[in-house]
Amino acid sequence: MIGGSIAGTLAAAAVAPHFAEVLLLDRDELPDEPVFRKGVPQGAHFHALLAAGRQAMDELLPGFSEHACAMGAVRLDSAENVMRLDRVGWSPRFRSTLEFLMASRPLIEKALRDKAGALPGVRYESGVEVTGLVAQSGRVTGVRTKDGREVCADLVIDASGRFSKAVEWLEELGYPAPTKEIVNAHWGYSSTFLRVPENWSPGFQALAVTPFGEGALSAASASRAMAMWVVEGERRWILTVQGSAGDHPPRKEAALREFISSIGVPELVKALDDVEFPEPISMWRDTRSRLWDFAGQPNRPEGFLAVGDAWMGFNPVYGQGMTAAALEARDLRDELSAHLDATTGDLTGLPERFYAKADTLIKYCWNSSNTLDHRIPGVEYTVDGEARQVEPSSSDFSDRLAAYMAQDPERYVRYRETTQLLRSPEWLSSDEIVSAVKANWDELGQAVVPR
């Protein structure tokens, strides 16, 4: 396993029952505590673990949620404890069964690593940088490391993240590069951890504001967004402020507070009045979505897979990365088990089988995030380095659909389950739903903020 972060750890859990040893090589010195590390530069920013992701993590590593909570993670009711403001107003709030797990990225990673490290045969090796693949007769048989070793393996999985060199290594072996797509809406964000007063009670445990488009709330709110929520215990919160189309939030506290105020949400400004910014403000600008189409690669070696951001790096603004990695790992577990049963232990054909299964999830996440990015002025879309025309999709129907869902608690929970990847989105395009939205088109349109 190349990479011992979240995607690598979950993939290790997926394959561990079928191998005598699973070795995770990470170029960082993996810390014993849930702290930030160099190899995860985005770790200081907000990370959303969707409900489907938490569920998959608990399937792959039973007891993960309980262990994370014992370390300080917080369980939230997605409907009752979370305030959301988007183009159709504040989301309804009521008690539900849709649960979030809120924690910092380092805590989630450490909790997963604790559980995976206790599995038979799973071993982490820190401070090891992989520099290439070893192959023979059309099959990857191991990796080369910077210290001159060759590590042999029956299966090599690249989970080295957004800066993976998998394509470069495959080209060195004579394989064609898969198609590469990039979408860049020029998002940037600034984040910091907050210290809140004792007995502070803002009326929520998480708050999120999305960009509204032209003409909403204030000129700045067209491109600006933010989120803040409790991550560990009761007094440790994280604040992430976002801006698209190059309208990036600053690093200095006073300027960042002014940036937040410009969004035009009094509830947000009031919530931050008594809050301190005791830690440095971190910035992140590399928010491009990048997809290597390994599923469509016409010629690939056996014995090698790419997972997580090494396959598709999402725009982190939409919070899909950890969940996609968990669902990919669950697909890998299922497909590997079925493949070994069908072939009596032969791994030949596993890459094709895995990519075919997981590609449905990957393409859904890719399309859903890019549909939103394509509405942002100045968005850039390239395929193999060639610029392509972007046709912004209209939000008229999706805005009214969201307004329709918010009218009924039961319907709204189903809608949130869909956005949390717990439920297939197909029901949203059913004749019943489409007809209801169209029948109330003008009324629902009144709930949508003007452009």
C-alpha positions in Angstrom: 0.0 0.0 0.0 1.6 3.3 -1.1 0.3 5.8 1.5 -0.9 5.2 5.0 -3.5 8.0 5.2 -7.3 7.6 5.1 -7.6 6.0 1.7 -4.7 3.7 2.2 -5.8 2.6 5.7 -9.3 1.8 4.5 -8.0 -0.1 1.5 -5.8 -2.1 3.8 -8.8 -3.0 5.9 -10.6 -4.1 2.8 -7.9 -6.5 1.6 -6.5 -7.7 4.9 -8.7 -10.8 5.3 -7.2 -12.2 2.0 -3.5 -11.6 2.5 -0.9 -12.8 5.0 0.6 -9.3 5.2 -0.6 -5.9 4.3 2.3 -3.3 4.4 1.5 0.4 4.3 4.5 2.6 3.2 4.2 6.3 4.0 6.9 8.9 3.4 5.9 10.8 6.5 6.7 9.8 10.1 3.2 8.8 11.1 2.5 10.5 14.5 1.4 8.6 17.6 -1.1 11.4 18.4 -3.8 13.1 16.2 -1.7 16.0 15.0 -1.1 17.6 11.7 1.7 16.3 9.4 3.6 17.5 6.4 2.2 14.9 4.0 -1.4 16.1 4.5 -1.1 19.8 3.9 -4.9 20.2 3.8 -5.3 18.6 7.2 -5.7 21.9 9.0 -8.9 22.6 7.1 -12.4 21.4 7.6 -13.2 17.8 6.6 -16.8 16.6 6.3 -17.4 12.9 6.9 -20.7 12.1 5.2 -23.1 9.6 6.8 -22.4 7.0 4.2 -18.7 7.4 4.7 -19.0 6.9 8.5 -21.2 3.8 7.9 -18.7 2.3 5.5 -15.8 3.0 7.9 -17.7 1.1 10.7 -18.2 -1.8 8.3 -14.6 -2.0 7.3 -13.2 -1.3 10.8 -15.9 -2.2 13.4 -15.9 0.1 16.4 -14.4 3.0 14.5 -17.1 5.5 15.5 -17.0 4.6 19.1 -13.2 4.8 19.2 -13.3 8.2 17.5 -15.8 9.5 20.0 -13.7 8.2 22.9 -10.9 10.3 21.4 -13.1 13.4 21.3 -15.2 13.3 18.1 -18.8 14.5 18.5 -22.0 13.0 17.2 -24.5 15.4 15.7 -28.0 15.2 14.4 -27.8 16.5 10.9 -31.2 18.0 11.0 -31.5 19.2 14.6 -27.9 20.4 15.4 -26.9 21.9 12.0 -27.9 25.3 10.6 -27.6 25.6 6.8 -28.2 28.6 4.7 -28.3 28.3 0.9 -30.3 29.7 -2.0 -33.6 28.5 -0.6 -33.0 29.9 2.9 -32.4 28.3 6.3 -32.8 24.5 6.3 -35.6 23.1 8.6 -34.4 21.9 12.0 -36.0 19.0 13.8 -34.9 15.8 15.5 -33.9 13.0 13.1 -32.0 9.8 12.8 -29.4 11.2 10.4 -26.2 11.3 12.3 -22.9 13.1 11.6 -19.6 12.4 13.2 -17.6 15.7 13.6 -13.9 15.6 14.1 -10.6 17.1 12.8 -8.9 15.3 9.9 -6.0 14.2 12.1 -8.3 12.6 14.7 -10.3 10.7 12.0 -7.1 9.4 10.4 -5.6 8.4 13.8 -8.7 6.6 14.9 -8.8 4.6 11.6 -5.1 3.8 11.8 -5.5 2.6 15.4 -8.3 0.2 14.3 -6.5 -1.0 11.1 -3.2 -1.4 12.9 -4.8 -4.0 15.2 -5.8 -6.2 12.3 -3.8 -9.4 11.8 -1.0 -8.9 9.3 -1.5 -5.1 8.8 1.7 -3.1 9.4 2.7 0.5 8.8 6.2 1.5 7.9 6.9 5.3 8.3 9.5 7.4 6.5 9.6 5.3 3.4 9.2 7.1 0.0 8.1 5.0 -3.0 9.9 6.0 -6.2 8.6 3.6 -8.8 6.9 0.3 -9.7 8.5 -3.0 -10.4 6.8 -5.1 -13.1 7.2 -8.4 -15.0 5.2 -10.0 -17.8 2.4 -7.4 -17.7 2.0 -7.5 -13.9 3.2 -5.1 -11.2 5.1 -7.2 -8.7 6.3 -4.6 -6.2 7.7 -1.1 -5.6 11.1 0.6 -5.5 11.9 2.9 -2.5 14.1 5.9 -2.2 16.5 4.0 0.1 17.2 1.5 -2.7 14.9 -1.4 -1.7 12.5 -3.4 -3.9 9.5 -4.5 -1.9 7.6 -7.4 -3.6 3.8 -7.8 -3.5 1.0 -9.8 -5.0 -1.0 -6.5 -5.2 0.1 -2.9 -5.1 -2.4 -0.2 -4.3 -1.5 3.5 -4.8 -3.2 5.6 -2.1 -0.6 8.4 -2.1 -3.2 11.1 -2.7 -3.5 14.2 -4.8 0.2 14.3 -5.6 0.4 10.6 -6.7 3.0 9.7 -9.4 1.1 6.6 -10.5 0.6 7.8 -14.1 4.2 8.7 -14.4 5.3 5.3 -13.1 2.9 3.5 -15.4 4.3 5.4 -18.4 7.8 4.3 -17.4 6.5 0.8 -17.7 5.2 1.4 -21.2 1.5 1.9 -20.4 -0.5 4.8 -21.9 -1.7 7.5 -19.5 -5.4 7.5 -18.8 -7.4 10.5 -19.8 -7.0 13.4 -17.4 -9.8 15.8 -16.7 -9.4 19.0 -14.6 -12.1 21.4 -13.4 -10.9 24.6 -11.7 -13.4 27.1 -10.3 -10.5 28.9 -8.5 -11.7 28.2 -5.0 -9.6 29.0 -2.0 -10.1 28.8 1.7 -8.7 29.9 5.0 -9.2 27.9 8.2 -8.4 28.1 11.9 -9.4 26.4 15.1 -11.4 28.5 17.5 -11.6 28.8 21.2 -15.1 29.5 22.4 -16.2 30.8 25.9 -17.2 28.3 28.6 -21.0 27.6 28.4 -21.1 29.3 24.9 -24.4 28.4 23.3 -24.8 29.8 19.8 -27.9 27.7 19.1 -26.2 25.2 16.8 -23.2 22.8 16.8 -22.5 23.3 13.1 -23.3 26.2 10.7 -22.8 26.3 6.9 -23.4 29.1 4.4 -23.1 28.4 0.7 -22.5 30.9 -2.1 -25.7 32.4 -3.4 -25.0 33.6 -6.9 -25.5 37.2 -8.2 -27.9 39.5 -6.3 -28.2 37.5 -3.1 -27.8 39.0 0.4 -24.8 41.1 -0.6 -22.5 41.4 -3.6 -19.9 39.4 -1.7 -22.2 36.5 -0.9 -22.3 35.6 -4.6 -18.9 33.9 -4.4 -18.2 33.5 -0.6 -19.1 30.7 1.8 -18.1 29.4 5.2 -18.6 26.7 7.7 -17.9 26.3 11.4 -18.5 23.4 13.7 -17.5 21.6 16.9 -14.8 19.1 16.2 -13.5 17.8 19.5 -15.0 18.2 22.9 -17.3 21.2 23.5 -14.9 24.1 23.2 -12.7 23.2 20.1 -14.3 24.4 16.9 -13.0 24.8 13.4 -13.8 27.7 11.1 -13.3 27.5 7.3 -14.0 30.5 5.0 -14.2 30.0 1.3 -14.2 32.0 -1.9 -14.6 31.0 -5.5 -13.7 32.6 -8.8 -10.4 33.9 -7.3 -12.2 35.8 -4.5 -10.1 34.2 -1.8 -10.3 34.8 2.0 -7.3 36.4 3.7 -5.0 35.0 6.4 -5.0 37.9 8.9 -7.7 37.7 11.6 -9.1 41.2 11.3 -9.3 40.9 7.5 -10.9 37.4 7.7 -13.6 38.7 10.1 -14.3 41.5 7.7 -14.5 39.0 4.8 -17.0 36.9 6.9 -19.1 40.0 7.7 -19.4 40.9 4.0 -21.4 37.7 3.4 -24.3 39.4 5.1 -25.4 36.8 7.6 -26.0 38.5 11.0 -26.3 35.1 12.8 -22.8 34.3 11.7 -21.3 37.6 12.8 -23.0 37.3 16.2 -21.8 33.8 16.7 -18.2 34.9 16.2 -18.3 38.0 18.4 -17.1 36.2 21.5 -14.9 33.7 19.8 -11.1 33.8 19.9 -8.7 32.8 17.1 -5.8 31.4 19.2 -4.1 29.5 16.4 -2.6 30.5 13.0 -4.9 30.8 10.0 -4.0 28.2 7.3 -4.7 28.8 3.6 -5.3 26.3 0.8 -5.6 27.2 -2.9 -5.1 23.9 -4.8 -8.8 23.1 -5.0 -8.9 21.7 -8.6 -10.9 18.6 -9.2 -8.8 16.1 -11.1 -9.8 12.8 -12.5 -7.5 10.1 -14.0 -9.9 7.8 -15.9 -8.3 4.5 -14.8 -11.7 2.8 -15.5 -11.4 3.8 -19.1 -7.7 3.0 -19.6 -7.5 0.7 -22.6 -4.3 -1.1 -21.4 -3.3 -1.5 -17.8 -1.1 -3.9 -15.9 -2.4 -6.5 -13.5 -1.6 -6.3 -9.9 -2.0 -2.5 -9.5 -4.8 -0.3 -8.4 -5.2 3.5 -7.7 -7.6 4.6 -5.0 -8.7 7.8 -3.3 -7.2 11.0 -4.6 -4.7 9.1 -6.6 -7.7 8.2 -8.8 -9.8 11.2 -8.4 -9.1 14.3 -6.4 -12.3 16.1 -5.6 -12.7 19.8 -5.1 -12.4 19.6 -1.2 -15.0 22.4 -0.9 -17.8 19.8 -1.3 -16.5 17.4 1.4 -16.8 14.2 -0.6 -13.2 12.9 -0.4 -13.1 10.8 2.8 -16.5 9.3 2.1 -15.6 8.4 -1.5 -12.4 6.7 -0.2 -14.5 4.7 2.3 -17.1 3.6 -0.3 -14.3 2.7 -2.8 -12.7 0.6 -0.1 -16.0 -1.2 0.5 -16.3 -1.9 -3.2 -12.8 -3.2 -3.2 -13.6 -5.5 -0.3 -16.7 -6.9 -2.1 -15.1 -7.2 -5.5 -11.9 -8.8 -4.2 -13.8 -11.4 -2.2 -16.1 -12.2 -5.1 -13.2 -12.3 -7.6 -11.1 -14.7 -5.4 -14.1 -17.0 -5.0 -14.7 -17.1 -8.7 -11.0 -17.6 -9.7 -9.9 -19.8 -6.8 -7.3 -17.3 -5.7 -6.1 -15.8 -9.0 -5.8 -11.9 -8.9 -5.8 -11.6 -12.7 -8.7 -9.4 -13.8 -9.2 -7.7 -10.4 -8.2 -4.1 -11.6 -10.8 -4.2 -14.4 -13.5 -5.6 -12.0 -12.8 -3.1 -9.3 -12.7 0.0 -11.5 -15.9 -1.1 -13.3 -17.7 -1.3 -9.9 -16.3 1.8 -8.2 -16.5 4.0 -11.3 -20.2 4.5 -10.8 -19.6 6.2 -7.5 -16.6 8.2 -8.8 -18.5 9.5 -11.8 -21.5 10.5 -9.6 -19.4 12.5 -7.2 -17.4 14.0 -10.1 -20.6 15.1 -11.9 -22.4 16.4 -8.8 -19.5 18.6 -7.7 -18.6 19.8 -11.2 -22.2 20.7 -11.9 -21.9 23.3 -9.1 -18.4 24.4 -10.2 -19.6 24.9 -13.8 -21.9 27.7 -12.6 -19.0 29.8 -11.3 -17.7 32.6 -13.5 -14.3 31.9 -14.9 -14.3 28.1 -14.3 -11.8 26.2 -16.4 -12.2 22.7 -17.7 -9.5 20.8 -19.5 -9.2 17.3 -20.9 -5.6 16.1 -21.4 -4.5 19.7 -21.2 -6.9 20.9 -23.9 -9.4 23.6 -22.8 -13.0 22.7 -23.3 -16.1 24.9 -23.4 -18.1 24.9 -20.2 -21.9 25.1 -20.5 -23.2 26.2 -17.1 -26.3 24.2 -16.2 -29.3 26.0 -14.9 -30.1 25.8 -11.2 -33.8 26.7 -11.8 -35.0 23.1 -11.2 -32.4 22.1 -8.5 -33.2 25.2 -6.5 -36.9 24.5 -6.6 -36.3 20.9 -5.8 -34.4 21.9 -2.7 -37.3 24.2 -1.7 -39.8 21.4 -2.2 -37.8 19.0 -0.1 -37.6 21.5 2.8 -41.4 21.7 3.0 -41.8 18.3 4.6 -39.6 16.8 7.4 -39.8 13.2 6.1 -39.1 14.3 2.6 -36.2 16.5 3.7 -34.6 13.6 5.6 -34.7 11.5 2.5 -33.2 14.4 0.6 -30.4 14.7 3.1 -29.8 11.0 3.0 -29.3 11.4 -0.8 -26.8 14.2 -0.3 -25.0 12.1 2.3 -24.7 9.3 -0.3 -26.9 6.9 1.8 -29.6 6.8 -0.8 -29.5 6.6 -4.6 -30.3 10.0 -6.3 -32.6 8.3 -8.8 -35.8 9.0 -6.8 -35.2 12.7 -7.2 -35.9 12.4 -10.9 -39.0 10.2 -10.5 -42.2 11.3 -12.2 -43.8 12.0 -8.9 -41.1 14.4 -7.7 -40.6 16.1 -11.0 -44.4 16.6 -11.4 -44.7 18.0 -7.9 -42.0 20.6 -8.5 -43.4 21.6 -11.8 -46.9 21.9 -10.4 -45.7 24.3 -7.8 -43.0 26.0 -9.9 -44.0 29.7 -9.2 -44.6 29.1 -5.5 -41.3 27.3 -5.0 -39.5 29.9 -7.0 -40.5 32.6 -4.5 -38.3 30.7 -1.9 -35.2 31.0 -4.0 -33.0 34.1 -3.6 -32.8 36.3 -6.7 -29.7 36.1 -8.9 
